Amino acid sequence: MSLLRELEQRLESLFEGFFTRQFKSGVQPVEIAKKLSREMDANRTISVKKVYVPNHYTIFVGAEDLEKLRPFAKTLISELQSFLVAHAKKEGYELVGRTFIELNQQTKLSLGEFSIESSLESRDSVVIEPPDGTTIMKPAGRTSAKQAFLVRSGRGGTTKTLLTGQKIGVGRAPDNDIVVADANVSRHHARIEHLGAKYVLQDLGSTNGTFVNGAKVEEQSLKEGDVVVVGKTKLHFRREQRV
């Protein structure tokens, strides 16, 4: 049985047909689940050994749909969270911390319309129940640490690699953490070291050199927006912080 069908049966069991009677012209919970899974699939982040996916999802609905969802929002959100965790496990994705969801109103949305936004955040979550009765899953604490990525664009699309570990090898050989299929790149071309809050790029005696923003370097601390060139391949260094 599919995960979506299991979710649908659980919801029907919990609310004894309430969804079928009340949501003929409104937001369908199973449709929300479908879009949540698509949102997860579309926002994968590839690291050296794992594929990370967002763990924070915001569902936006119109005022009329929010009013219908409010009485059982807490249970619905819990079921949707369980569904996402199961989907991630099935696809082999890595979740950082808890998966949490918040349900918000967006006035421009009409009955039956909804949208979803997602982000990857390293933090725990708690349940907050505002005075109006809306159930929202909110982060308990935020971290100031920035995540670092190398972004590479090519004919096959854009690859966003999360930099994890203390030392990240870059080169043509398959034992590198970041493998660059470029004949102009040495087998073990360069290394990025994570030193505290800094990421330091080091050339490993490569044949054609390592460049940052057009300048040849032996060792260079990387900052947001730097363009690293190895061989004929450009790697854009990015730092992201959730606020």
LINPE-V646318 format. One record per residue. N is the residue number from 1. RES is the residue in one small letter. SS is DSSP state (2 for helix, 1 for strand, 0 for the rest). PSI is psi as a letter, one per 30 degrees, with the letter a starting at -180 (* if undefined). OMEGA is omega in degrees with one decimal (NA if undefined). Layout:
N_RES_SS_PSI_OMEGA / N_RES_SS_PSI_OMEGA
This chain:
1_m_0_k_-177.9 / 2_s_0_l_178.8 / 3_l_2_e_-179.8 / 4_l_2_e_179.5 / 5_r_2_e_177.3 / 6_e_2_e_178.4 / 7_l_2_e_-179.4 / 8_e_2_e_180.0 / 9_q_2_e_178.4 / 10_r_2_e_-179.8 / 11_l_2_e_178.9 / 12_e_2_e_178.8 / 13_s_2_e_-177.9 / 14_l_2_e_-172.8 / 15_f_2_g_172.2 / 16_e_0_h_175.4 / 17_g_0_g_-177.1 / 18_f_2_e_-178.4 / 19_f_2_e_-179.6 / 20_t_2_e_-177.3 / 21_r_2_e_-169.6 / 22_q_2_f_-170.2 / 23_f_0_g_179.1 / 24_k_0_e_-178.5 / 25_s_0_g_-178.8 / 26_g_0_a_179.2 / 27_v_0_k_178.6 / 28_q_0_k_-179.9 / 29_p_2_e_180.0 / 30_v_2_e_176.1 / 31_e_2_e_174.7 / 32_i_2_e_-180.0 / 33_a_2_e_178.8 / 34_k_2_e_-177.9 / 35_k_2_e_175.6 / 36_l_2_e_180.0 / 37_s_2_e_176.9 / 38_r_2_e_177.3 / 39_e_2_e_177.4 / 40_m_2_e_-178.5 / 41_d_2_e_-174.4 / 42_a_2_f_-175.3 / 43_n_0_h_177.0 / 44_r_0_k_175.0 / 45_t_1_k_-175.5 / 46_i_1_k_174.7 / 47_s_1_a_-178.3 / 48_v_0_e_-175.9 / 49_k_0_f_-174.5 / 50_k_0_l_175.1 / 51_v_1_j_-178.6 / 52_y_1_k_178.5 / 53_v_0_l_-179.8 / 54_p_0_k_176.2 / 55_n_0_g_179.3 / 56_h_1_k_-176.9 / 57_y_1_k_175.0 / 58_t_1_k_178.2 / 59_i_1_k_178.9 / 60_f_1_k_176.8 / 61_v_1_l_177.0 / 62_g_0_l_-175.8 / 63_a_2_e_-176.6 / 64_e_2_e_178.4 / 65_d_2_e_178.3 / 66_l_2_e_179.0 / 67_e_2_e_178.7 / 68_k_2_e_-176.6 / 69_l_2_f_-171.1 / 70_r_2_e_-175.4 / 71_p_2_f_-177.8 / 72_f_2_g_-177.6 / 73_a_2_e_-177.7 / 74_k_2_e_179.9 / 75_t_2_e_179.7 / 76_l_2_e_180.0 / 77_i_2_e_178.0 / 78_s_2_e_179.0 / 79_e_2_e_179.2 / 80_l_2_e_176.0 / 81_q_2_e_179.2 / 82_s_2_e_178.3 / 83_f_2_e_-179.3 / 84_l_2_e_177.8 / 85_v_2_e_179.1 / 86_a_2_e_179.0 / 87_h_2_e_179.1 / 88_a_2_e_179.5 / 89_k_2_e_-179.7 / 90_k_2_e_-176.6 / 91_e_2_f_179.4 / 92_g_0_g_179.9 / 93_y_0_l_177.2 / 94_e_1_k_176.6 / 95_l_0_k_179.0 / 96_v_0_j_-178.3 / 97_g_0_a_-178.1 / 98_r_0_l_170.9 / 99_t_0_k_179.8 / 100_f_1_l_-171.8 / 101_i_1_k_170.7 / 102_e_1_k_-178.0 / 103_l_1_j_-176.3 / 104_n_1_l_177.8 / 105_q_1_k_173.3 / 106_q_0_j_-168.9 / 107_t_0_f_-176.4 / 108_k_0_f_-178.2 / 109_l_0_k_179.0 / 110_s_0_l_179.0 / 111_l_0_k_178.5 / 112_g_0_f_179.9 / 113_e_0_k_175.5 / 114_f_1_l_176.3 / 115_s_1_l_-176.8 / 116_i_1_k_171.8 / 117_e_1_k_-177.6 / 118_s_1_l_175.4 / 119_s_1_l_177.6 / 120_l_0_j_-175.1 / 121_e_0_k_179.8 / 122_s_0_i_-179.1 / 123_r_0_l_176.5 / 124_d_0_l_-179.2 / 125_s_1_l_175.4 / 126_v_1_l_177.7 / 127_v_1_k_176.7 / 128_i_1_k_178.4 / 129_e_1_j_-180.0 / 130_p_0_l_-178.6 / 131_p_0_f_-176.9 / 132_d_0_f_176.7 / 133_g_0_f_178.6 / 134_t_0_k_178.3 / 135_t_1_k_-177.9 / 136_i_1_k_172.9 / 137_m_1_j_-175.9 / 138_k_1_l_176.8 / 139_p_1_k_179.4 / 140_a_0_e_-179.5 / 141_g_0_l_-176.5 / 142_r_0_k_178.9 / 143_t_0_k_-179.7 / 144_s_0_f_-178.6 / 145_a_0_k_177.6 / 146_k_0_k_174.6 / 147_q_1_k_-179.1 / 148_a_1_k_-178.2 / 149_f_1_l_163.0 / 150_l_1_k_-177.4 / 151_v_1_k_-178.4 / 152_r_1_k_179.4 / 153_s_1_k_179.6 / 154_g_1_a_-178.4 / 155_r_0_e_-179.0 / 156_g_0_g_-179.6 / 157_g_1_a_-177.8 / 158_t_1_k_176.8 / 159_t_1_k_-179.0 / 160_k_1_j_-174.9 / 161_t_1_j_177.5 / 162_l_1_k_-179.0 / 163_l_0_j_179.9 / 164_t_0_l_-178.0 / 165_g_0_l_-176.8 / 166_q_0_e_-179.5 / 167_k_1_k_-177.6 / 168_i_1_j_-179.4 / 169_g_1_k_179.7 / 170_v_1_k_179.1 / 171_g_1_a_-175.6 / 172_r_0_f_-177.0 / 173_a_0_k_-176.3 / 174_p_0_f_179.8 / 175_d_0_g_174.8 / 176_n_0_l_174.7 / 177_d_0_e_175.6 / 178_i_1_j_-177.0 / 179_v_1_k_-179.1 / 180_v_0_j_-178.6 / 181_a_0_i_-176.1 / 182_d_0_k_-176.8 / 183_a_0_f_-179.9 / 184_n_0_f_179.9 / 185_v_0_k_178.1 / 186_s_0_l_-177.7 / 187_r_0_e_173.7 / 188_h_0_i_-166.4 / 189_h_0_e_-174.6 / 190_a_1_l_178.4 / 191_r_1_k_174.2 / 192_i_1_k_178.8 / 193_e_1_k_177.3 / 194_h_1_j_-177.3 / 195_l_1_j_-175.6 / 196_g_0_b_178.1 / 197_a_0_f_-175.1 / 198_k_1_l_171.1 / 199_y_1_j_-174.2 / 200_v_1_k_179.6 / 201_l_1_k_179.0 / 202_q_1_k_172.4 / 203_d_1_k_-176.6 / 204_l_0_h_-179.7 / 205_g_0_h_-177.4 / 206_s_0_l_-178.7 / 207_t_0_e_-174.1 / 208_n_0_g_175.6 / 209_g_0_l_177.9 / 210_t_1_k_-174.2 / 211_f_1_k_174.0 / 212_v_1_j_-178.8 / 213_n_0_h_175.8 / 214_g_0_f_-177.8 / 215_a_1_k_178.4 / 216_k_1_k_-176.5 / 217_v_1_l_169.4 / 218_e_0_e_177.7 / 219_e_1_k_-175.3 / 220_q_1_k_171.8 / 221_s_1_k_-176.9 / 222_l_0_k_176.6 / 223_k_0_l_-178.4 / 224_e_0_k_175.8 / 225_g_0_f_179.1 / 226_d_0_k_177.3 / 227_v_1_j_179.0 / 228_v_1_k_178.8 / 229_v_1_k_172.2 / 230_v_1_k_-173.3 / 231_g_0_b_176.2 / 232_k_0_g_-175.7 / 233_t_1_k_177.7 / 234_k_1_k_177.4 / 235_l_1_j_-177.1 / 236_h_1_k_-179.7 / 237_f_1_k_-177.6 / 238_r_1_k_171.4 / 239_r_1_k_179.8 / 240_e_1_k_177.5 / 241_q_0_k_176.7 / 242_r_0_k_-178.7 / 243_v_0_*_NA
